Every structure is written in C-alpha cells, then in structure tokens.
Amino acid sequence: MTPDIAVIIPTHRRPDRLRRILDALADQTLDPSRWELLVVDDCSGDAAVDDVLASLPDLVPCPARALRTPSNGGPAVARNIGWRATNAPVVAFADDDVVPDSKWLQAGLDEFSDSAVGVVQGRTRVPDGVDVTDLPQWAVWRQIEERGPFFEACNIFYRRAALEQTGGFDEVMRWWGEDTTVGWQVIEAGWQQEFSEAASVVHDVELRGLRWFLRNGWLEHHVVQLAARHPGYRRDAFWRPWAFRKRDAAFVLATASAVVGLRWRPAWLGVLPYLWWSRPSIRKPRFFAFYLETVAVDAARSAGQVTSAIRHRVAIV
C-alpha cells in the first residue's frame, strides 16, 4: 500500500546523530502503516554509517529503505533521490542533526487536509536551556518560530505534486539556498504555504569555526542568485531591496569610505556605522581577535554578493 507520507533523511558521516533521529522516529504517534522512511547516504564511506543503515528495518516500526548517492553531491542530490523513490503524496524532510517530537509527523501531515497547500514549515527550536544570545564564538544554530522566506529543509513538508511540478531541490546550487529556491518555486507555481508549530524538532547547536564561516560567507553569493530568480524572496528576506542585511550595506560603505579616505580624510566617517553594527559583545572572550575575524567573514560575504550581483546584473550590495 502507498503510505500517506514518506520521511527523507540525507546523511553524511554522522552515525551517532543518524541513530538518534531514528530513535526519535521510532516514537512517532502516526500509525506505522501510514508512513515510510528513506535514509539517503551521501557516499559517507563510513563503516559505522553502514552498520546503522543495515539495521534500519529493526530500528523503526515503519517500512524503511537505505539509498545511496552515486557520488558525494550534497543534500540537494540526496533529497531528490529520496523523494523520487517514493510514491507517497506528502514528503517530509529532516536533517540528521535534528530530533523530532513524537507528534511531528502527524502534525505535519494534518496541514495537508487543504488540497491547495503545497509546503508546510515546521517549528525548529534550540535545545532546552540554550540561550542563543550567549553562545560561544562561531556557533551555528536554527530557530524557526513562524513561516519565513528560507524554507529550511531541516524540518519541512512538501506535497509530492508540488515537487514534481517544480523539479525538486537545486542540484547545481547544492549548498546554501538549494532548499530556499524549491520553496519559492512551489509558491510561485500557485501552492499555499503553511506553518505548523506542532510539527516541531530540536536542532543541534554546533561550533563550526572561522574557516566554516568564511566558506559559508562566500556561498552567500547564492543570496543574489535567489533574489534574481525570486522577487518574493528579495521582498521578504532582504533588509532593503538593494541589501540583504543592514550590516552588508554598512560593510560596503565602510570599504568605499576607507578607499576614498586615503585621499580625503573626512570620508573615514563612513566606516563608523559598520564598526558599530558589527561590534561583538565586550563580554566575548578574545574580543579584539573576534572583531577582526568578524570583519574577515563580512568581507567574504560581501565579496560573494558583489561578485554575484555583477554576474546576474542585479543592483545588490
């Protein structure tokens, strides 16, 4: 029998977290006959991951399959392989670094009672006791309390017909934005967007380090590409139509002011807004080093965005 909903989990070299989300899925309140699970390994080449995948039918109460990408291609490829391998009319996506609540699947599925709904975002929260205003330097966290413009695939549900109509996740973009673009394609195709507070997951807080933030900053060139593709994204996600963040605009102003200031000293005043808005808390350890690292990350972001703006002929800084 075709299940009502399929769960797709892409994974790569995180066997402990994969096992943890499988344990959470085993406690779902939705009847096991109504859902199936597909775990897509993005070529981990990890014996521990292979062991978890081999035990998959014993770890969850529903029908379960393990699939594998032909090469390491990122989450977009893995998610597309997953949803295309099922006939379920609704598809739920979760990353292996989240822990779903027991009512997650039932709550997400309930939102599709209206045939016009094409995508449902679920609530994503940080672990209990975590204060996001007091996290260590270069921490990554996700907190989604309402429907928004990014369509983060760590916790999202799609009607299969909407995915078929739009083609699924962007395999060329691969990382950073590959989930945002499919969400906007679904909306632009005429489907409705909903949010479910009850379809809730807990997302890990991780320390990624400066190198990761520099790389991710450069990948923000996808911000401009998304804005060029989807006017709604530019309207809802941008601080101003010509700047993704206030701080991005301040950095470009500061850079231009510093260059002009080499010949006309009053221009250095244009650096002050950026220095103020980008300053870290004085309570942060390594305050001055963190300040310099912040400038480096903002430089990577600005370089990516300006380069992409030129390529796509979009007036964004």
Backbone torsions as a table, in degrees:
resi	resn	phi	psi	omega
1	MET	NA	143.7	177.1
2	THR	-73.8	126.2	179.7
3	PRO	-70.3	160.9	177.2
4	ASP	-73.2	-29.6	-175.2
5	ILE	-151.7	145.3	176.5
6	ALA	-119.6	141.2	177.2
7	VAL	-104.5	127.6	179.9
8	ILE	-113.8	125.5	178.3
9	ILE	-126.0	110.2	170.9
10	PRO	-80.0	145.0	-179.0
11	THR	-146.9	153.3	178.5
12	HIS	-155.1	106.9	172.7
13	ARG	55.4	40.3	175.1
14	ARG	-135.6	66.9	-174.4
15	PRO	-61.6	-36.9	-178.8
16	ASP	-66.1	-42.9	179.2
17	ARG	-70.4	-36.3	176.4
18	LEU	-60.7	-45.7	179.0
19	ARG	-62.5	-36.7	-179.0
20	ARG	-64.9	-44.6	-179.7
21	ILE	-70.1	-30.8	175.6
22	LEU	-65.4	-38.7	176.3
23	ASP	-62.5	-39.3	178.8
24	ALA	-68.1	-38.6	179.0
25	LEU	-67.9	-29.2	178.3
26	ALA	-65.0	-19.0	-178.8
27	ASP	-99.9	12.4	-179.2
28	GLN	-65.1	142.6	-179.2
29	THR	-78.3	-19.6	179.5
30	LEU	-65.8	136.0	-178.7
31	ASP	-55.0	130.0	-177.2
32	PRO	-57.5	-23.5	179.7
33	SER	-74.1	-11.4	-175.0
34	ARG	-99.0	-2.5	-179.0
35	TRP	-144.1	160.3	175.3
36	GLU	-135.3	162.7	-176.5
37	LEU	-124.4	134.0	173.1
38	LEU	-127.4	116.9	175.9
39	VAL	-101.2	124.9	-176.9
40	VAL	-111.7	110.4	178.9
41	ASP	-83.5	122.5	-178.9
42	ASP	-86.5	61.3	177.1
43	CYS	51.7	58.1	-179.3
44	SER	-65.3	-39.8	-174.2
45	GLY	62.7	35.6	-173.5
46	ASP	-123.3	121.9	-177.8
47	ALA	-62.4	-34.9	-179.7
48	ALA	-66.4	-38.5	175.7
49	VAL	-65.1	-43.1	178.8
50	ASP	-58.8	-38.5	179.4
51	ASP	-64.0	-42.2	179.2
52	VAL	-64.9	-43.3	-178.8
53	LEU	-65.5	-35.4	178.1
54	ALA	-66.0	-27.9	-179.1
55	SER	-92.9	3.9	-172.5
56	LEU	-51.7	-47.6	-178.5
57	PRO	-61.7	-22.7	-179.1
58	ASP	-90.4	-11.6	-173.9
59	LEU	-95.4	-22.4	-179.1
60	VAL	-127.9	152.9	-174.9
61	PRO	-83.7	-7.8	-176.0
62	CYS	-100.7	170.1	170.8
63	PRO	-59.7	136.6	-174.7
64	ALA	-142.1	143.1	178.6
65	ARG	-136.2	148.9	173.7
66	ALA	-110.3	129.7	178.6
67	LEU	-121.4	169.0	-178.5
68	ARG	-143.6	141.7	176.6
69	THR	-76.3	153.2	178.8
70	PRO	-68.2	-24.6	175.5
71	SER	-157.2	165.3	-179.4
72	ASN	-70.1	106.1	-173.6
73	GLY	-122.8	1.5	-179.8
74	GLY	95.8	171.5	-173.0
75	PRO	-66.9	-27.8	-179.0
76	ALA	-61.8	-46.5	179.7
77	VAL	-62.5	-45.5	-178.3
78	ALA	-62.7	-43.1	-179.4
79	ARG	-65.6	-39.8	179.2
80	ASN	-64.9	-40.7	176.5
81	ILE	-60.1	-39.8	-177.9
82	GLY	-65.7	-54.4	-174.6
83	TRP	-70.3	-27.0	178.8
84	ARG	-76.1	-13.0	-179.3
85	ALA	-93.0	3.2	-179.9
86	THR	-125.4	155.0	175.4
87	ASN	-105.0	6.5	-179.1
88	ALA	-60.7	138.4	-178.2
89	PRO	-72.4	-17.8	176.8
90	VAL	-127.6	139.4	-177.8
91	VAL	-125.9	127.9	177.5
92	ALA	-105.3	135.7	178.5
93	PHE	-116.9	134.1	175.0
94	ALA	-143.3	144.5	177.0
95	ASP	-88.5	163.0	-175.5
96	ASP	-78.5	0.8	176.6
97	ASP	-105.0	22.3	174.6
98	VAL	-121.2	161.2	175.6
99	VAL	-126.0	107.7	-178.5
100	PRO	-73.3	146.0	170.7
101	ASP	-67.8	163.2	-175.5
102	SER	-66.1	-26.2	-179.2
103	LYS	-96.1	10.3	-174.8
104	TRP	-54.9	-54.6	-176.0
105	LEU	-64.8	-45.7	-179.4
106	GLN	-60.8	-43.9	-178.4
107	ALA	-64.9	-42.1	179.0
108	GLY	-65.3	-43.0	-179.0
109	LEU	-64.4	-37.0	-178.3
110	ASP	-60.0	-28.6	-177.6
111	GLU	-69.2	-14.1	-176.6
112	PHE	-94.9	15.4	175.5
113	SER	-64.7	-26.6	174.2
114	ASP	-87.8	120.1	-174.6
115	SER	-67.1	-12.2	179.7
116	ALA	-83.6	-13.0	-177.8
117	VAL	-77.3	126.8	179.6
118	GLY	-110.1	-25.7	-177.5
119	VAL	-146.3	140.0	178.7
120	VAL	-130.8	121.8	173.9
121	GLN	-89.5	138.7	176.6
122	GLY	-101.2	162.7	178.5
123	ARG	-73.5	134.1	176.9
124	THR	-124.1	127.6	-175.4
125	ARG	-131.4	160.8	176.6
126	VAL	-82.3	162.6	178.6
127	PRO	-58.1	150.1	178.7
128	ASP	-56.4	137.4	177.7
129	GLY	89.4	-6.1	-179.8
130	VAL	-87.4	127.7	175.3
131	ASP	-103.8	108.8	-174.3
132	VAL	-67.1	-17.9	177.8
133	THR	-81.0	-5.6	-176.6
134	ASP	-128.4	30.7	-179.4
135	LEU	-80.3	157.0	177.0
136	PRO	-64.4	169.2	179.1
137	GLN	-61.3	140.4	175.4
138	TRP	57.9	42.9	173.8
139	ALA	-90.8	148.9	177.2
140	VAL	-115.9	131.4	179.1
141	TRP	-148.7	160.7	179.3
142	ARG	-128.7	131.2	176.7
143	GLN	-142.7	109.9	-176.2
144	ILE	-124.2	110.5	-174.8
145	GLU	-112.0	-3.1	178.7
146	GLU	-158.5	165.8	-179.6
147	ARG	-67.3	142.8	-174.2
148	GLY	-145.2	-173.8	-172.3
149	PRO	-89.1	-0.7	-171.5
150	PHE	-100.4	-21.2	176.2
151	PHE	52.3	49.7	-177.6
152	GLU	-59.0	127.7	-174.4
153	ALA	-83.6	5.5	174.5
154	CYS	-66.9	-20.8	-179.6
155	ASN	-161.2	89.8	-177.7
156	ILE	-154.6	152.1	-178.3
157	PHE	-125.1	138.3	177.7
158	TYR	-129.4	145.7	167.2
159	ARG	-74.6	133.8	-176.0
160	ARG	-59.1	-38.1	179.5
161	ALA	-59.6	-34.0	178.3
162	ALA	-69.9	-39.0	177.2
163	LEU	-65.9	-41.7	179.0
164	GLU	-63.7	-38.5	-177.9
165	GLN	-68.0	-33.5	-173.7
166	THR	-103.0	-13.2	176.6
167	GLY	96.0	-6.9	176.8
168	GLY	88.2	-156.7	-172.5
169	PHE	-76.5	148.6	-175.2
170	ASP	-78.1	106.7	-176.7
171	GLU	-81.1	-13.8	174.9
172	VAL	-78.7	-42.8	178.0
173	MET	-67.9	-38.6	173.4
174	ARG	66.5	-66.6	-179.6
175	TRP	-122.0	154.9	175.2
176	TRP	58.0	86.5	176.9
177	GLY	108.7	-10.2	-179.1
178	GLU	-64.7	-26.3	176.9
179	ASP	-87.8	-30.8	179.5
180	THR	-65.1	-42.5	-175.3
181	THR	-67.3	-35.8	178.9
182	VAL	-69.6	-35.3	176.9
183	GLY	-60.4	-44.3	-179.3
184	TRP	-71.4	-32.7	176.3
185	GLN	-63.5	-38.8	178.4
186	VAL	-64.8	-44.2	179.0
187	ILE	-64.3	-44.1	-178.9
188	GLU	-67.3	-20.7	176.7
189	ALA	-81.1	-3.5	174.9
190	GLY	105.8	2.6	179.1
191	TRP	-81.8	155.3	178.7
192	GLN	-90.5	151.8	178.2
193	GLN	-110.7	135.4	177.9
194	GLU	-130.6	168.2	176.7
195	PHE	-131.4	137.5	178.2
196	SER	-121.1	112.8	176.6
197	GLU	-68.6	-30.4	-177.5
198	ALA	-76.0	-23.6	177.3
199	ALA	-83.0	73.3	-166.0
200	SER	-109.1	144.0	174.8
201	VAL	-133.6	157.9	172.2
202	VAL	-102.6	128.4	-178.5
203	HIS	-105.1	137.2	178.5
204	ASP	-61.7	150.2	167.4
205	VAL	-102.4	127.5	-175.7
206	GLU	-126.9	149.9	171.0
207	LEU	-97.1	113.7	-174.5
208	ARG	-100.3	-25.5	178.7
209	GLY	91.3	162.7	-176.0
210	LEU	-61.6	-42.3	-176.9
211	ARG	-59.0	-41.9	179.6
212	TRP	-63.4	-41.5	-178.6
213	PHE	-69.1	-34.1	175.9
214	LEU	-64.7	-45.9	178.7
215	ARG	-63.2	-45.0	-179.0
216	ASN	-67.4	-32.7	176.3
217	GLY	-61.6	-44.7	177.9
218	TRP	-61.7	-37.1	-179.7
219	LEU	-66.5	-9.1	176.1
220	GLU	-68.9	0.0	169.6
221	HIS	-61.8	-20.3	175.5
222	HIS	-66.7	-25.1	176.9
223	VAL	-55.6	-45.8	-178.7
224	VAL	-68.6	-40.8	178.3
225	GLN	-61.3	-42.5	178.0
226	LEU	-64.1	-40.9	178.8
227	ALA	-63.5	-37.4	178.7
228	ALA	-68.5	-33.6	-178.8
229	ARG	-79.1	-40.7	-167.1
230	HIS	-127.0	100.2	179.3
231	PRO	-58.0	-33.1	179.2
232	GLY	-64.5	-37.3	176.9
233	TYR	-64.6	-44.2	179.1
234	ARG	-61.6	-38.9	-179.8
235	ARG	-68.0	-43.3	-171.6
236	ASP	-90.3	-28.4	-173.1
237	ALA	-98.7	-20.6	-173.0
238	PHE	-89.9	145.9	173.0
239	TRP	-63.9	-45.8	173.3
240	ARG	-138.2	158.8	-179.2
241	PRO	-55.8	-23.2	-176.5
242	TRP	-106.9	4.9	-179.7
243	ALA	-151.0	129.6	179.9
244	PHE	-66.1	-46.5	177.5
245	ARG	-128.2	155.6	172.8
246	LYS	-59.3	-38.3	-178.5
247	ARG	-68.8	-31.3	176.6
248	ASP	-62.6	-45.6	178.8
249	ALA	-64.0	-38.9	180.0
250	ALA	-65.0	-36.1	179.7
251	PHE	-66.5	-43.8	178.5
252	VAL	-62.9	-42.2	177.1
253	LEU	-61.3	-42.6	-179.5
254	ALA	-64.0	-41.2	179.4
255	THR	-64.1	-46.3	179.2
256	ALA	-63.9	-39.1	-179.6
257	SER	-66.1	-38.1	179.1
258	ALA	-65.4	-38.7	179.0
259	VAL	-67.0	-47.8	179.5
260	VAL	-65.0	-33.7	-178.3
261	GLY	-64.8	-16.1	176.0
262	LEU	-65.1	-24.7	179.3
263	ARG	-114.0	-24.8	-178.5
264	TRP	-135.8	98.3	-169.0
265	ARG	-56.9	-35.8	178.9
266	PRO	-57.7	-22.2	179.7
267	ALA	-63.1	-21.4	179.0
268	TRP	-60.3	-19.6	176.9
269	LEU	-60.0	-25.3	178.6
270	GLY	-68.6	-10.8	178.0
271	VAL	-80.5	-24.4	-171.6
272	LEU	-61.5	-43.0	179.5
273	PRO	-57.4	-41.3	179.4
274	TYR	-66.5	-44.1	180.0
275	LEU	-59.4	-33.5	-179.4
276	TRP	-76.8	-48.6	-175.4
277	TRP	-72.4	-25.1	-176.6
278	SER	-96.2	-3.1	-174.3
279	ARG	-64.5	134.4	174.3
280	PRO	-78.5	167.5	177.2
281	SER	-65.0	139.2	179.1
282	ILE	-64.0	-18.4	178.8
283	ARG	-77.4	-13.1	179.9
284	LYS	-66.7	136.5	172.3
285	PRO	-66.0	153.5	-178.9
286	ARG	56.2	48.2	-173.2
287	PHE	-53.8	-51.8	-175.1
288	PHE	-69.3	-39.8	177.5
289	ALA	-64.6	-39.8	179.4
290	PHE	-65.8	-35.8	177.5
291	TYR	-61.5	-46.1	179.4
292	LEU	-65.7	-39.2	177.8
293	GLU	-64.5	-37.5	177.7
294	THR	-61.8	-42.2	177.9
295	VAL	-61.9	-40.7	179.8
296	ALA	-63.6	-42.4	178.9
297	VAL	-65.9	-43.4	178.2
298	ASP	-63.8	-33.6	176.9
299	ALA	-65.5	-41.0	177.8
300	ALA	-63.6	-42.6	178.1
301	ARG	-61.6	-47.6	-177.9
302	SER	-64.0	-40.4	179.0
303	ALA	-62.0	-43.4	178.9
304	GLY	-63.6	-44.3	-177.1
305	GLN	-68.7	-44.7	-179.0
306	VAL	-65.6	-42.2	177.7
307	THR	-59.1	-43.9	-179.8
308	SER	-70.1	-34.9	178.1
309	ALA	-61.7	-39.9	177.2
310	ILE	-66.4	-43.4	-177.5
311	ARG	-63.9	-41.8	-175.9
312	HIS	-96.1	1.8	177.0
313	ARG	56.9	51.1	179.4
314	VAL	-121.6	138.0	-178.3
315	ALA	-84.4	81.8	179.6
316	ILE	-135.6	138.1	176.2
317	VAL	-118.3	NA	NA
